[in-house]
Amino acid sequence: VTRASMATGETDEDVDVPESGGVFAFGRSKFADNVSNKFWIKNDPVLAVACGDEHSAVVTASGRLYTFGSNDWGQLGHGNTKPYYKPAFVRALKHESIRLVA
C-alpha cells in the first residue's frame, strides 16, 4: 500500500506514504508546537491517518489502531491521561479489526 487517507480538512485527502512504512508528522499544533516527528511501523502498511489539534491516530493493514498526542481526558484510549509522544497501540481494541479512523 503506497497511499493513505489523511483526515486534515484539506481538499486532497490522499497522501503518498513511503513504501518503507514511514509516517512523518510536522506543523504547528496546540500539543507540540512546530515539533517534527517521524516513526516507522514495519511489516504492517499504514492504511489511514487522522490528525487533530492535539492528537493523531494511525490504522494499519492488520487492523491495529495507534494513537498519540495530548490525552488530558483519556481520548487516546490507553486507559490513562498521560500524553503519548510516539504512537502507541490501543490495547483495548486488540480483538477488533480497525479499518477507519476520523
Phi and psi in degrees as a GROMACS rama.xvg file:
@    title "Ramachandran Plot"
@    xaxis  label "Phi"
@    yaxis  label "Psi"
@TYPE xy
-116.12  4.97626  THR-2
-127.664  148.284  ARG-3
-138.927  148.988  ALA-4
-81.0505  138.003  SER-5
-128.777  119.991  MET-6
-90.7598  90.1213  ALA-7
-119.08  -7.43559  THR-8
88.0389  -2.23695  GLY-9
-84.778  164.283  GLU-10
-71.7268  -34.5405  THR-11
-93.9182  105.277  ASP-12
-88.3302  -8.11851  GLU-13
-97.5295  133.91  ASP-14
-131.031  138.515  VAL-15
-66.5823  136.138  ASP-16
-117.65  128.199  VAL-17
-58.5501  142.096  PRO-18
-62.8755  -14.9371  GLU-19
-69.5154  -13.8669  SER-20
90.4943  6.42404  GLY-21
-73.7624  142.255  GLY-22
-125.062  130.234  VAL-23
-117.636  127.042  PHE-24
-115.347  136.766  ALA-25
-156.943  166.619  PHE-26
111.485  -179.395  GLY-27
-92.8516  137.194  ARG-28
-144.547  168.09  SER-29
-71.7263  -24.1147  LYS-30
-86.0523  -48.6359  PHE-31
-135.181  83.5994  ALA-32
-58.6489  110.079  ASP-33
55.9424  30.6387  ASN-34
-96.8873  116.462  VAL-35
-73.3873  152.107  SER-36
-147.196  146.844  ASN-37
-146.515  149.76  LYS-38
-156.107  159.514  PHE-39
-122.403  137.033  TRP-40
-114.329  104.841  ILE-41
-85.2208  142.915  LYS-42
59.9939  25.2514  ASN-43
-154.499  87.3427  ASP-44
-54.8479  141.554  PRO-45
-77.8852  126.823  VAL-46
-101.257  -34.9552  LEU-47
-149.013  146.364  ALA-48
-134.063  132.577  VAL-49
-123.686  133.032  ALA-50
-125.639  136.631  CYS-51
-125.281  -172.05  GLY-52
-62.3171  -36.3905  ASP-53
-128.771  -3.66671  GLU-54
-154.503  159.546  HIS-55
-136.591  161.263  SER-56
-139.236  147.013  ALA-57
-131.537  132.921  VAL-58
-112.242  134.167  VAL-59
-108.374  167.141  THR-60
-59.9303  -28.5189  ALA-61
-77.7507  -1.8384  SER-62
89.3053  13.7277  GLY-63
-87.0689  145.658  ARG-64
-112.637  127.46  LEU-65
-116.5  136.864  TYR-66
-131.306  156.066  THR-67
-160.846  158.23  PHE-68
125.782  -158.686  GLY-69
-65.7432  148.501  SER-70
-145.925  35.9081  ASN-71
-55.0247  -32.0796  ASP-72
-114.724  13.7011  TRP-73
78.6151  17.7604  GLY-74
-65.717  -14.1535  GLN-75
-80.3365  -15.6332  LEU-76
85.5832  19.2458  GLY-77
-96.916  3.59251  HIS-78
79.7338  17.2764  GLY-79
-150.903  -176.348  ASN-80
-122.164  20.248  THR-81
-85.3324  147.436  LYS-82
-72.0892  151.125  PRO-83
-119.018  120.375  TYR-84
-91.1776  -11.9795  TYR-85
-132.852  153.987  LYS-86
-57.5445  136.794  PRO-87
-128.663  136.808  ALA-88
-65.1998  132.597  PHE-89
-84.3124  96.361  VAL-90
-65.0355  -27.7086  ARG-91
-62.3379  -20.1837  ALA-92
-107.669  17.9808  LEU-93
-62.9743  -22.4633  LYS-94
-93.843  2.5121  HIS-95
-105.553  155.626  GLU-96
-109.45  100.843  SER-97
-80.7309  136.779  ILE-98
-121.371  -29.9309  ARG-99
-134.838  154.712  LEU-100
-147.452  145.291  VAL-101
